[in-house]
Amino acid sequence: MELDFQINVSQLLKTNVGSVKKFGLDQAILDLEDEDNASKIDGEVLLTRTDRGVWVSGIVEIYISLECSRCLVHYSSLNKIAIDDEFLPSVDINSGAKLRYADTEINQDTYSIDAHHVLDLSEALRQYRLSTMPIAPLCRVDCKGICTECGIDLNVSSCSCEPYQDQRWAKLRELLNTNGTIT
């Protein structure tokens, strides 16, 4: 649980529906224990009072440290994400009574505001961060990768290794070479 992403919304929950509060995420660090690296987050979110809870929306920039899937170089990537989630209180702001919601009102993606009226954005930001991470990250579009024989980074220099040729295809390669179509 990151303190940079915890927002006390008790005053907002006492206001009328439609009331808005801004919350800045200036160079906040999202450091999660189950992830390999921390992410720096910039931006601003709008907290809007709804009839049920607080709607969080805004555009934030997440800086992610990645490793290229071709050349294994570490690089940083800037991803802009649009946050759009509703957080529901777990206790009534006036009486302190525990609130219960029907199964149709909430789902597994609904976040909650704790008993102290603190809204924690860290789990939502973690999920948004994971959704923006590429499956096969590339340091650049034309990345050449590494040589499969000697392991040298082909973006930096070239090597004199001969390309690997599977010997199971040698007869077919000879046949194609005699016809002169493919060398």
C-alpha positions in Angstrom: 0.0 0.0 0.0 1.6 3.2 -1.2 1.0 6.4 0.8 1.4 8.6 -2.4 -1.8 7.0 -3.7 -4.0 7.1 -0.6 -6.6 9.9 -0.6 -8.9 10.8 2.3 -12.3 11.3 0.7 -14.3 11.8 3.9 -15.1 15.4 3.1 -16.0 14.6 -0.5 -18.4 11.8 0.6 -20.2 14.4 2.7 -20.8 16.7 -0.2 -23.5 16.7 -2.9 -23.5 14.4 -5.9 -21.3 16.0 -8.6 -18.8 17.6 -6.3 -15.3 17.4 -7.6 -11.8 17.3 -6.0 -8.5 17.2 -7.9 -5.6 15.0 -6.8 -2.1 15.4 -8.3 0.3 12.5 -8.9 3.5 14.4 -9.3 6.5 12.1 -9.7 4.8 9.5 -7.4 6.5 6.2 -7.3 4.4 3.0 -7.6 6.6 0.4 -6.0 4.9 -2.9 -5.8 6.3 -5.9 -4.0 5.2 -8.5 -6.5 6.7 -6.6 -9.5 10.3 -6.4 -10.6 10.6 -2.6 -10.9 9.0 0.6 -9.7 7.1 3.0 -12.0 7.1 6.8 -11.8 3.6 8.3 -12.3 2.7 11.8 -13.3 -0.7 13.3 -13.9 -3.9 14.5 -12.2 -7.1 12.6 -11.4 -10.5 14.0 -10.8 -12.5 12.6 -7.9 -16.2 13.1 -8.5 -18.9 12.3 -5.9 -21.5 10.0 -7.3 -24.8 8.8 -5.7 -23.0 5.6 -4.6 -19.3 6.6 -4.0 -16.5 8.3 -5.8 -15.7 8.2 -9.5 -12.0 8.5 -10.3 -11.1 9.7 -13.8 -8.1 11.3 -15.5 -5.1 10.9 -17.7 -1.8 9.8 -16.1 1.7 9.1 -17.5 3.4 5.9 -16.3 7.1 5.4 -16.9 7.9 1.7 -17.1 11.3 0.1 -17.2 11.3 -2.7 -19.7 13.7 -5.2 -21.3 13.7 -5.5 -25.1 12.5 -9.0 -26.2 15.0 -9.1 -29.1 18.3 -7.5 -27.8 17.8 -7.7 -24.0 18.6 -4.0 -23.6 16.9 -2.2 -20.7 14.9 0.9 -21.6 12.2 3.2 -20.3 8.8 3.6 -21.9 6.3 6.4 -21.3 2.6 5.2 -21.4 -0.4 7.5 -21.1 -3.4 5.8 -19.6 -6.9 6.9 -19.0 -8.2 6.1 -15.5 -11.9 5.6 -15.2 -13.1 3.7 -12.1 -15.7 3.9 -9.3 -14.8 3.4 -5.7 -17.5 2.5 -3.3 -17.4 3.2 0.5 -17.4 0.3 2.9 -19.0 2.2 5.7 -21.6 5.0 5.8 -20.0 8.4 6.2 -22.6 9.7 8.6 -23.6 6.7 10.7 -20.5 4.5 10.5 -22.6 1.5 9.7 -21.1 -1.1 7.4 -22.6 -0.9 3.9 -23.8 -3.9 2.0 -24.3 -4.0 -1.7 -26.3 -6.3 -3.8 -24.4 -8.7 -6.1 -25.8 -6.8 -9.1 -24.4 -3.5 -7.9 -20.8 -4.5 -7.6 -18.5 -6.8 -9.5 -14.9 -8.1 -9.1 -13.5 -4.9 -10.7 -15.2 -2.5 -8.2 -12.8 -1.0 -5.7 -13.7 0.0 -2.2 -13.0 2.9 0.1 -11.8 1.6 3.5 -13.5 2.2 6.9 -11.4 5.3 7.5 -12.7 6.8 4.2 -9.3 6.4 2.5 -9.4 5.7 -1.2 -6.3 3.8 -2.3 -5.4 4.1 -6.0 -2.3 1.8 -5.9 -4.2 -1.4 -6.9 -6.0 0.3 -9.8 -2.8 1.9 -11.0 -1.0 -1.5 -10.8 -3.7 -3.0 -13.0 -3.6 -0.1 -15.5 0.2 -0.4 -15.5 0.0 -4.1 -16.3 -2.5 -3.6 -19.1 -0.2 -1.1 -20.8 2.8 -3.3 -20.7 3.6 -4.9 -24.1 3.8 -8.7 -24.4 7.0 -8.5 -26.4 8.6 -5.1 -25.6 10.9 -3.6 -28.3 13.5 -0.9 -27.6 12.8 0.4 -31.1 10.7 -0.8 -34.1 13.7 -1.8 -36.2 15.6 -3.7 -33.4 17.8 -6.4 -35.0 18.2 -8.4 -31.8 21.2 -10.5 -30.8 23.1 -13.1 -32.9 21.8 -16.6 -32.1 25.4 -18.0 -32.4 27.6 -15.6 -30.5 25.1 -13.4 -28.6 26.4 -10.0 -29.8 23.9 -7.1 -30.0 23.3 -6.6 -33.8 22.1 -3.1 -33.2 25.6 -2.1 -32.0 27.9 -4.1 -34.3 27.8 -7.0 -36.7 29.3 -10.4 -36.4 30.9 -12.9 -38.8 28.9 -15.8 -37.7 27.3 -17.9 -40.5 23.6 -18.2 -40.3 22.4 -21.5 -38.8 21.1 -23.9 -41.3 19.1 -26.9 -40.2 20.7 -30.0 -41.8 17.3 -31.7 -42.0 16.6 -29.4 -45.0 20.0 -29.9 -46.7 18.6 -32.1 -49.5 15.8 -29.6 -50.3 18.4 -26.7 -50.3 20.5 -28.7 -52.8 17.5 -29.3 -55.0 16.6 -25.6 -55.0 20.2 -24.5 -55.6 20.4 -26.8 -58.7 17.3 -25.2 -60.2 18.7 -21.8 -59.6 15.6 -20.3 -58.0 16.8 -19.8 -54.4 20.3 -19.6 -53.2 
